[in-house]
């Protein structure tokens, strides 16, 4: 007699897989709604005011952000200035307890803002933490940066600017048979300044790349089997077209089965799944396949880990990803092993030693997989007005 297959759900329940009909699943769209990604279509047309700062910000919000939180807030009440703040409701206290990734994400925003300003013959002078750095691990309401704009016809346009609308984080399978050529690495390295060290490894170094893959899988397993870190991701999980379009942030999941289960109340996001549950094991297997398909890894390293350095690393990461996009490459950050919560101490130390940071006291700010892959759609973005401080 054929064994009946069951799916163990997040939260501990089970459901017979056979009871989920193809007809039920067919009603669950796998396509991100057009409204949720309208910011990517043409920022020229998303803002109708005559204020050039709106145009600049409409590009800056397309920057990458950890967990796609989009924690940027801008104040435009002072003429010729853009004040950048962090939304305290959009943090990751479990997986990013010192707000390092949040500061890196603010650096990404600032780099795209500067690039957009150059397109309009504007100089963007940045003053970091104009009212002082926030104390401790949580942004405290003080501004992250003040950007003063002035006309300067001598400013050269940035050659990476056209890639902003093309840059998308690609979490799919990569082509393991297609190595990244040396010319692409040269182009990526040339896009950066010397304040951030750039490194990479390819399949030519079989031992090193095997270690990178092992660390990536180990770190991901820790995050997926640590209840509080899983629940933090669940908080930002957007299941199906309705949730994606309503929130336009976070982690979009459009796969038909979890969307259907959520609709019928069988996907419980208030409880972490057990380590041996279908939700966990299938996710780990899927991630391992993607890591196994990865032909190369890259990283960014800094001499220290100050707030200003974290922002500089974010600016460099934005440029690196745009330069990779210009070469037709896919790229995905691997944040887990760089996170500073206690359970990740093992992978954190391993990846720092592997990349040569542990002995020198340097900090790995970004680590990513690189290769060639099928194109993916952009991540959702909130409405432009959601980023503007009202009072």
N, C-alpha and C positions, 0 to 999 in steps of 0.2 A: 504494500500500500504506500502511495506517495506521501511523504511527510509534508504536512501543511506548513507553508512559510509564514512567519510572523515578523513584523517590524517592531523593534523596541524603540519607543519614542523618547524624546527629551522629556524628562520628568518621571520616567520609569514605567509607563504603560506600554501595552502592546496592541497591535491591530493586525488582523490577517491581511497579508498583502493582496490576496486574491479578491478581497472585498472592495479594493480601490479600483474601480473600473476605468477603462480607457476613456469612456464617455465623460466621466467625472473629471478626469485629468485634462481632457481637451478644452475644458472651459477655463483653464488656468493659463493665461498668456505668459509666454517666456520673453516677451519683448518689453524693454523699458519704455514707458510712455514718452511720447514726443515732448509733452509739456515739461517733463522732469529734466530734459536735457536741452531745452530751448536756449539756455545761456551759451551753449557751444555753437549754435548754428551761425550766428553772426552778431558778435557783441556791438558792432556799429549800430544795429537796429534795436538792440534791447533797451537802450537808453535814449530818450527823446529830448532831454533837457539840453540847454546850451552850455552847461558846465562841463568843461573838458575833464574835470576830475571824475565825473561819473563814467566817462568813457574809459579812463585809466583803470578805475576800480572794476569795471565790467570785465577787463582782461585779468586783473589780479586774482579775482575769485575763481579763476580756472586753474589755480595752482594746486598741486597735490597737497593732501592733508591726511595725517594719520587717522585711520578709521573713517575717513571722509567726514569728519566732524564739522569742518568749516567754522572754526571758532573765531574767525576774524570779525571785528567790529570797527567801523571807521566813523570818525567825527569830521564833518566838513563845514563846521560853523565858522571857522577862521579862514578868511580869504587866502588863496594861494597855498593852503596847507591841507594835508591829510594826516590826521592823528589816528594811529592804529592801536586798538585795544584787543584784549582777549575776553571772550565771553566765558565767564566762570561756570556757566551751566554746561559747557561743552569741553569737558576735560576727561582724562582717563586715569583716575586715581589708583586703580588696581594694576594696570599694565604699564602705566607711565607715571609712577608715583612722584617723580621729581619734576614733572612737566618738561622734560628734555625734548620729547618728540613734539610737544606743542610749540616750543620755541623754534624748533627746526621748521615746522609747518608755517610759522609766521615769517621765517626767513624766505621760504618759497614765495609767499605772497609779495614780499617786498621786492624780490628780484623781478617778478613779472610786472610789478608796478613800474619799476625803473625802466624796464624794456619798453613798456607801452609809452612812457613819457618821452623816450627818445624818438618814437615814431611821430610825435607831435612837436618835435624841436624844443623839448622842455628838459631842463636839468632838474633832477630830483635829488636834493641833498637830504640825507637821512641822519637824524640824531636819535640814537638808541636810548631808551629809558630816560626821557627828558626830565622826569620827576623822580628819578632814582629807580634802581632795580627793586622788584618785589622781593620780600624776605621769605625765606622758607621755600616750600615746594609748590605753592599755589599762587598764581597771579592774583594780585590784591586790588585790582581796579585802576592802578596807575597805568599810563600809556606804555605800550611796548616801543613805539617809535613815533617821531614827528617827521613828516616829509614836507619839505618846503620846495615849491615849484617856482621856477623862473625860466623865462624865455632864453634860449641859447641856440642860435642857428649853427653853431660850430659842433653841436652834439651829433655824433654819427649814429645812424640806426643800427640796431643789433641784428646781425644776420640770423639769429635764432628766433626772432620774434614770429616769423610765419609758422613756426612749428607749434605755437601755443595751442592752436585749435586742433592740431593733429595728435597731440600728446595724450595718451591714455595708458593707465596702468593695466598691464596685460597679465592676468592670473591664469591663463590657459596653458595647454601643453605647448612646449617649444619643439623645434625641429632638431633633434639630437644629431642628425647627420649633417647639419649645416653649421660649421664653425664660424665664429666671429672673426673676420679678417683683421690683420694688424692695422690696416689703414683706418678702420672704424675706431679702434682703441686710441689711435693717435688723434683722431678728430675729437673724441670725447675728452681726452686729456687736455687738448689745446683749448677747450672751451672754459677751462677753470683757471683761477689765479693760484699763486703759490701758497696761499694761507691755509689751504686744505689739501692734504695729500690724497692722491688718487691711486688705487691699486686694482689689480684684476688677476684672475687665474682662469686658464682654459683647460680643455681636455688633454692638451699636450703634457700637462703635469698630472698624471693619473692619480698619484698618491694624494696630492693636495686637493684635487677636486672631489675625491672620495670623502675626504675629511669635511669639506664644506657641506656636502650632501648629508653626511651623518649628523653634523651639528644642527643643520636646518630641521631635519626630521625630529631630533631629540627635543629641540626647543619648542617646536609646534606641538608635540605630544604633551609637554608640560603645560602649555597654555590651554590645550583642549581638555586636560584632565584635572585642572585646578578649578574648583567650582566658582570662586569669586571672579576669576579672569574670564571664564566662559560666560558668566552672567553679565559681565560688563559688555562683552560683545553682543549678547542677546539684547541688551538695552538699546543698542544702535542697529539691530537687525531689522530690515524693512522687507517684509514678505509680500510679494505680488505687486501688481501694477497699482492697486489702490493705495497701499501703504507707501510705495515708492513715490508716487505723485503727491501724496499728502505731505510727506516730510522732505523729500528731495535732498536727503543727506544720508549718512550712515552706510551700512553694508547692505547692498541690494541683493536679494535672493529671489530669482525668478523661476527656479526649477519647479515643475508642475506638482510633484508629490508633496514637498513641504508646504507649498502654497495651499494645496487642497486640504492638507491636514490642519493647517492654521484656520482655514475657513470653517471647518467643522468642529473646531475646538479641541483638536487632538495634538496640537503642537504647543506644549506648555513652556513658555519662555520665562517663567518665574522659578523654575527648578533646573539645576545643572544636570545634564544627562550622566549616567554612570559611565565609567571608563570603558566598560565592555558593551555598551549599548550600540545599537545600529547607528544612531546619530553620530557617535564618536568614532567608532571603528571605520565607518564608511568615509568620514571626513579625513581621517588620517591616511587611509588607503589612497584617496584621491590626491591628497597633498603629496604623498610619497611618489606617485606616478609623475606629477609635475616636476618635482625635484629631480627625479631620474631622467627626465627629458631635457634637463638644463645643460647646455654645453659650456657655460661660463658664469662666473660670479664676479662682481665688482664691489668696491667699498670706498668710503671716504673716511679719512682719519684726521684728527686735529691734535694739536700739541697740548691743549688743555680742554676743560669742559665748562668754561664760563658761559654765562647767558649770551654774551655778545658772540662768543665762538659758536654756540649752538645756532644762532641766527645766521652767522656766516656759512655754517655747514648747510643750512637750508637753502641759502642763495646758491651755493655750489650744486646742491642736489637738483634744484630746478634746472640749472644749466646743463648738468650731466644728462638728465632725462630728455631734455629738448635736443641735445646733441645726438643722443642715441636715436631719437625719433627721426632726426634728419638723415640718419644712415639706414633707416628702414628697420631698426631693431625694436624688439619687444623688451620691456624691462619691468620688474616687479620688486618692490622693497621686501626684505625679509626682516621684519622688525623684532620677532620674538626673542632671538638670542641676544639682542642689544638692550633688552628691557631690564630695569634694575630692581625688580621685586625678588624676594629671597629665593623662591623656587627656581629661578633662572640663573643662579650663581654659577652652576656648572657650565652650561652652554655659553654664558657670558664670558667666563674666563677662557674657555676653549677657543672661541672665535677671536678674542683679542690676542691670544698667543699665536694662533695660526696666521693672523695677518700682521704680526710683528709689533703689536701695540702694547702688550703686557709688560715687556721688559723696559720699554722706554717711557712708560707712564702716560702714553697717549690714549685718546678715546676714539673708538669707532662710532661715528655718528650715523652712518648709513651702510647697509649691506644689501645687495640685491642680486637677483638672478637675471641673466641677459641671454638673448638668443633671437631666433626668428620664429614668428608664430602668425596664425591667422588673426586678422584685425578684430578688435573688440569695440563695442560702443563706449562712449564716454560715461563717466560717473555722473549721477544726478547732481544738480546745483540748485540751491535755494534761489528765490527771487532776489533780484538786485536790491530791492528796497529792504530786504531782511537784514542786510549788512550795515545799513546806515543808522547811526545813533540818532535817536529822535530828540533826546533832552540830556 
